Amino acid sequence: MAKTIIHTDKAPAAIGAYSQAVKAGNTVYLSGQIPLDPATMNVVEGGFEAETRQVFTNLKAVCEAAGGSLNDIVKLNAYLTDLSNFATFNKVMVEFMAEPYPARAAVGVASLPRGVLVEAEGVMVLGE
């Protein structure tokens, strides 16, 4: 099966050896997004809630570049440096996504790239 690399300037450029997303068939594997402003490649200011909004904004841009939307995500993985922010993550997520929500994992981690507080990645399935 051929794979298609997904790229958009509306999301941060990859800061390592990876693609923003890879499409195989009707499945799109979304790389982890951290709260970088794609225009400046700097971490957004404003704390955890602002960072989470930027993560979802970045994921949305990649989903759209692949021909889908956040609501096409079937599995979302969230990585938080402080699990006490879990309720805030949920609050922001429902601003960006509609029910039924995807399957999800939330994992507490010691650190993330660039010292950010949150990262999310997922799997999206496009219409068959």
N, C-alpha and C positions, 0 to 999 in steps of 0.2 A: 504494500500500500504506500502510495506517495505521501509525503508530508509537505505541508505548506508552512512557511515561516510567516508569522504575523508581526507587523511593525506599524506603529503610528507615532508621529511626532507629538501627539496629544497626551502621551504618557512618557515617563522618563526613559531615556535611552538605557540600554543594559549597561551595568557597571561591572560586568564580568563576562565570562564565557558562557553566555546563554542568550536565548531569544525571549522577547516579551511574551510570545505564545507560539505554540505549534499546533497546527490543525492536521489531524489524521482522520480521514473519512468525515463523519459529521461531529467528531469530538474535538474539542479545543482544550489544550492543556495550558492553563494560564500560569505564567511564572509569578513568583512572589512579588508583590508591590509594596514598597515602603513609601513613606510620605514625602517623596521628593516632588517639588514643583518642576514640571517638565521644561518650563521656560528657563529656569535658572539652575536646575539640578541641585538646589539647596533644600534642606529639610525645612518644611513649613514650621512656623512658630505658632504658639498658642496652646501647647500641651497635648495631652492624650486625645481629647475630642477632636481638635483641629487635625491632628495627625491621622486619626481614623477616617475623617471626612476625605482627606487627600488620598488615602489608600483606596477608598471606594471610588473616588473620582478617577484615579488612575486605572483601576480595574475596569470601570465603565468604558473608558476610552479604548482599552484593548479589546474588550468584548465587542464594541461597535466596529472596530477595525476588522474583526473576524466575521462580521455579519450577524452578530447577535446582540444580546443585552444582558445586563446583570441577572435578569429573571430567567435566563437560560442556563445559569450555573446550577449544576446538580450536586456538586460537592465543594464546600468551602472550608479551608483550613486557616485558622487564625493563630498567630503567634504573638503573645503579649509578654512583656518583661515584668508586668505586675498584674496578676490575676484579679486583684481588687478592682481593676478597670473593666472587668467583664460586662457589668451592667451598662456601662457607657458604650462599649462596643456594640451591644445589642441595640441600644437606643439609636445609634447612628446607622446601623445596618438596616433597620426597618424604615429609615428615611430614604434609603436607596433601593430597597428590594421589596417586592410584594409577595404575599402568601400565594401559593405554598412555598415556604422557605426551603433552601437546599439542605441536604445532609451537611453536618458541620462538625468540626473538631476545634477545640480551643486549647492551646498548649501554652503553658508557662515556660518561658525560656530565660536563660541568664543574660543574654545580650543579643542584639540584632545589628546588622550593618549600619554604619554611620551613627551609632548610638541612639537609634530611634526606639520608640516605645511599642510599635505595632507593625506587623506585616501580615498580609493575607495573600493566599493563592488558591486556585481552584480548578475545577474541571467543568467545562460548558459543553452542552450537547445542543447542536443546531437542529432545526426542523428536518424531519426525515423525508 
